[in-house]
């Protein structure tokens, strides 16, 4: 697959439906290292979020609502009434919103966004980071392959997503850089996020939930960025990954695939 190809979705495998949702400025290919394992047991649908490279345009609605609406349309197009859901960061947040709408059978949320305690303003710093980073990735994207051909380039690319990265292909890193640059709605999403926040009615989440967080997450710091979820979803199955960064699907793909599969197979037994 060309690392310059940005497509609206990936669909493959067979079995019970499994929806995979990527994070902010990422693409569906963030799941590439776990897809082989997941597709042996599930029919996988991995859409590109609205406003992201290859995805549908972002409507004027608040982004928190627009992301979930667009994913629901993708599910409807696939003729999926419900599905197991796994999401990372922004994708984890969208997964919980889908659960509140009754569209999720289970949710595995990997470092989901939106978990700061009420009154904790540190989340604005994450938006500041993405705003500053967006200008940098747009400037760097034309040299993506040359940058990722160097050890320093790959190390810088992994700085905020993975603690171990030698196993991540350079082409995937280059694709992610180009994908971030191609997220044309990034600055609009940041600005709207500042104004409107990231609401989700957690009281309406009825399906089994597993929340996975790396202790070395440099974007959404554990446990501070999980406070709201720890209080409202205390009954969820909580998994700490020691020494793992913000994107477990890239950092520890084998372990992450197993965490998703174990939960979709038997969430009641897993959560006790």
C-alpha positions as CSV (number, residue, x, y, z in Angstrom):
1,X,0.0,0.0,0.0
2,X,1.3,3.4,-0.9
3,X,1.9,5.6,2.1
4,X,0.5,8.6,0.2
5,X,-2.9,6.9,-0.3
6,X,-5.6,8.3,2.0
7,X,-8.8,6.3,1.8
8,X,-12.2,6.7,3.6
9,X,-12.1,3.3,5.3
10,X,-10.7,-0.2,5.5
11,X,-12.9,-3.2,5.7
12,X,-11.7,-6.8,5.9
13,X,-11.9,-10.1,7.8
14,X,-14.9,-12.1,8.9
15,X,-16.8,-12.7,12.1
16,X,-18.7,-10.4,14.5
17,X,-18.4,-6.7,13.5
18,X,-15.5,-4.7,15.0
19,X,-15.2,-0.9,14.5
20,X,-11.7,0.6,14.8
21,X,-11.5,4.4,15.4
22,X,-8.2,6.3,15.1
23,X,-7.0,9.4,17.0
24,X,-6.8,13.1,16.2
25,X,-4.9,13.9,13.0
26,X,-4.2,10.1,12.5
27,X,-5.5,7.8,9.8
28,X,-7.1,4.3,9.9
29,X,-3.7,2.9,9.2
30,X,-2.7,3.4,12.8
31,X,-4.3,-0.1,13.2
32,X,-2.2,-1.7,10.6
33,X,0.0,-3.7,13.0
34,X,-3.0,-5.2,14.8
35,X,-5.3,-5.8,11.8
36,X,-4.0,-9.4,10.9
37,X,-4.9,-10.7,14.4
38,X,-8.2,-8.9,14.6
39,X,-9.4,-9.9,11.2
40,X,-8.9,-13.5,12.0
41,X,-11.9,-13.3,14.4
42,X,-13.8,-10.2,13.2
43,X,-15.1,-8.3,10.2
44,X,-13.3,-5.1,10.7
45,X,-14.4,-1.6,9.6
46,X,-11.9,1.1,10.2
47,X,-13.2,4.4,8.9
48,X,-11.3,7.7,8.6
49,X,-12.8,10.3,10.9
50,X,-14.5,13.4,9.5
51,X,-12.1,16.2,8.6
52,X,-9.1,13.8,8.4
53,X,-7.1,12.8,5.4
54,X,-9.3,10.6,3.2
55,X,-12.3,11.1,5.4
56,X,-15.6,12.9,4.9
57,X,-15.6,16.7,5.2
58,X,-16.3,18.1,8.6
59,X,-19.8,19.7,8.8
60,X,-20.4,22.9,10.8
61,X,-21.8,20.9,13.7
62,X,-19.7,20.7,16.9
63,X,-16.9,18.2,16.1
64,X,-17.7,16.0,19.1
65,X,-21.1,15.4,17.5
66,X,-20.0,15.4,13.9
67,X,-17.4,12.6,14.4
68,X,-19.9,10.3,16.0
69,X,-22.6,11.1,13.4
70,X,-20.2,10.3,10.5
71,X,-19.1,7.0,12.1
72,X,-22.8,6.1,12.5
73,X,-23.3,6.7,8.8
74,X,-20.4,4.4,8.0
75,X,-22.0,1.8,10.2
76,X,-25.3,2.2,8.5
77,X,-23.7,1.9,5.1
78,X,-22.1,-1.4,6.3
79,X,-25.5,-2.4,7.6
80,X,-24.2,-2.7,11.1
81,X,-26.8,-1.9,13.8
82,X,-24.2,-2.4,16.5
83,X,-20.6,-3.5,16.7
84,X,-17.7,-4.1,19.0
85,X,-15.7,-0.8,19.1
86,X,-12.0,-0.2,19.8
87,X,-10.7,3.4,19.6
88,X,-7.6,5.3,20.5
89,X,-7.5,8.8,21.9
90,X,-10.1,10.8,20.0
91,X,-11.3,7.5,18.6
92,X,-11.8,6.1,22.1
93,X,-13.9,9.2,23.0
94,X,-16.0,8.7,19.9
95,X,-16.4,5.0,20.8
96,X,-17.9,6.0,24.2
97,X,-20.2,8.4,22.5
98,X,-21.4,5.6,20.2
99,X,-21.9,3.5,23.3
100,X,-24.1,6.2,24.8
101,X,-26.1,6.1,21.6
102,X,-26.6,2.4,21.9
103,X,-24.5,1.4,18.9
104,X,-21.7,-0.5,20.7
105,X,-21.7,-4.1,21.9
106,X,-18.5,-3.5,23.8
107,X,-15.9,-0.7,23.9
108,X,-12.2,-1.0,24.3
109,X,-10.9,2.6,24.7
110,X,-7.2,3.1,24.5
111,X,-6.3,6.3,26.3
112,X,-9.6,8.0,25.4
113,X,-9.7,11.8,25.2
114,X,-12.2,13.8,27.2
115,X,-11.4,12.2,30.6
116,X,-10.1,15.3,32.5
117,X,-11.8,16.2,35.8
118,X,-14.3,19.1,35.8
119,X,-12.3,22.3,36.4
120,X,-9.0,20.7,35.2
121,X,-7.9,23.0,32.4
122,X,-4.8,21.0,31.5
123,X,-6.7,19.7,28.4
124,X,-6.2,23.1,26.7
125,X,-2.5,22.4,26.7
126,X,-3.1,19.3,24.6
127,X,-5.0,21.5,22.1
128,X,-2.1,24.0,22.2
129,X,0.3,21.1,21.4
130,X,-1.7,20.0,18.4
131,X,-2.1,23.6,17.1
132,X,1.7,24.1,17.2
133,X,2.4,20.7,15.8
134,X,0.1,21.1,12.9
135,X,2.1,23.9,11.4
136,X,5.3,21.8,11.8
137,X,3.9,18.6,10.2
138,X,2.6,20.6,7.2
139,X,6.1,22.0,6.6
140,X,7.8,18.6,7.1
141,X,5.4,16.4,5.1
142,X,7.0,16.9,1.7
143,X,10.2,15.3,3.1
144,X,8.4,12.5,5.0
145,X,10.3,9.6,3.5
146,X,13.7,11.3,4.0
147,X,12.9,12.2,7.5
148,X,11.7,8.7,8.4
149,X,14.7,7.1,6.8
150,X,16.8,8.4,9.7
151,X,16.9,7.1,13.3
152,X,16.4,10.6,14.6
153,X,13.4,11.2,12.4
154,X,11.7,8.0,13.6
155,X,12.5,8.7,17.2
156,X,11.0,12.2,16.9
157,X,7.9,10.8,15.1
158,X,7.4,8.3,18.0
159,X,8.0,10.7,20.8
160,X,4.4,11.3,21.7
161,X,2.9,8.0,20.5
162,X,5.1,5.1,21.4
163,X,7.9,4.2,23.8
164,X,9.2,1.4,21.6
165,X,9.2,1.9,17.9
166,X,11.9,-0.1,16.1
167,X,9.2,-2.5,14.9
168,X,7.1,0.3,13.3
169,X,7.8,0.5,9.6
170,X,9.3,3.7,8.3
171,X,6.7,3.8,5.6
172,X,3.9,3.8,8.2
173,X,5.6,6.7,10.0
174,X,5.9,8.6,6.7
175,X,2.2,7.9,6.0
176,X,1.2,9.2,9.5
177,X,3.2,12.4,9.0
178,X,1.5,13.0,5.6
179,X,-1.8,12.1,7.1
180,X,-1.4,14.6,9.9
181,X,-0.6,17.3,7.4
182,X,-3.6,16.2,5.3
183,X,-6.0,16.7,8.3
184,X,-7.2,20.0,6.8
185,X,-9.8,20.5,9.6
186,X,-7.2,20.2,12.4
187,X,-7.1,23.8,13.4
188,X,-10.9,24.2,13.2
189,X,-11.3,21.2,15.4
190,X,-8.9,22.6,17.9
191,X,-10.7,25.9,18.0
192,X,-14.1,24.4,18.3
193,X,-12.8,22.0,21.0
194,X,-11.6,25.0,23.0
195,X,-15.1,26.6,22.8
196,X,-17.3,23.5,23.2
197,X,-15.3,20.9,25.1
198,X,-15.8,17.1,24.6
199,X,-19.1,16.1,26.2
200,X,-20.4,12.5,26.5
201,X,-23.3,11.2,28.6
202,X,-21.5,8.5,30.4
203,X,-24.6,7.5,32.3
204,X,-26.0,6.2,29.1
205,X,-23.1,3.9,28.4
206,X,-24.6,0.4,29.1
207,X,-22.3,-1.9,27.3
208,X,-19.2,-3.6,28.8
209,X,-16.2,-1.2,28.6
210,X,-12.5,-1.8,28.9
211,X,-10.2,1.2,29.3
212,X,-6.5,0.7,28.5
213,X,-3.9,3.4,29.4
214,X,-0.1,3.4,29.1
215,X,1.7,4.7,32.1
216,X,4.2,6.6,29.8
217,X,1.5,8.5,27.9
218,X,3.0,11.9,27.0
219,X,-0.2,13.3,25.5
220,X,-2.9,12.2,27.9
221,X,-1.1,11.8,31.2
222,X,-2.1,8.8,33.3
223,X,-3.9,8.9,35.6
224,X,-4.8,12.7,35.5
225,X,-6.3,12.6,32.0
226,X,-8.5,9.6,33.0
227,X,-10.1,11.1,36.2
228,X,-13.6,11.7,34.8
229,X,-13.7,8.2,33.3
230,X,-12.4,6.6,36.5
231,X,-15.2,8.2,38.5
232,X,-18.1,7.6,36.0
233,X,-16.9,4.2,34.6
234,X,-15.6,2.7,37.8
235,X,-17.2,-0.5,36.9
236,X,-15.3,-0.8,33.6
237,X,-12.3,-3.1,33.2
238,X,-9.2,-1.0,33.7
239,X,-5.9,-2.0,32.3
240,X,-2.6,-0.2,32.9
241,X,0.2,-0.9,30.5
242,X,3.5,-0.3,32.2
243,X,6.0,1.7,30.2
244,X,3.6,2.1,27.2
245,X,2.9,5.4,25.4
246,X,-0.2,7.0,23.9
247,X,-0.9,4.6,21.1
248,X,-0.7,1.0,22.4
249,X,-1.7,-0.4,18.9
250,X,1.6,0.9,17.6
251,X,3.7,0.5,20.8
252,X,2.7,-3.0,21.8
253,X,0.6,-4.3,18.9
254,X,0.5,-8.0,19.9
255,X,-0.6,-7.2,23.5
256,X,-3.1,-4.7,22.3
257,X,-4.7,-7.1,19.8
258,X,-5.0,-9.6,22.6
259,X,-6.6,-7.1,24.9
260,X,-9.2,-6.3,22.3
261,X,-9.9,-9.9,21.3
262,X,-10.2,-11.2,24.9
263,X,-12.8,-8.5,25.6
264,X,-14.8,-9.0,22.5
265,X,-14.8,-12.8,23.1
266,X,-16.1,-12.7,26.7
267,X,-16.5,-9.3,28.3
268,X,-18.5,-10.6,31.2
269,X,-15.8,-13.0,32.3
270,X,-13.1,-10.4,31.7
271,X,-14.7,-7.8,33.8
272,X,-15.9,-10.2,36.5
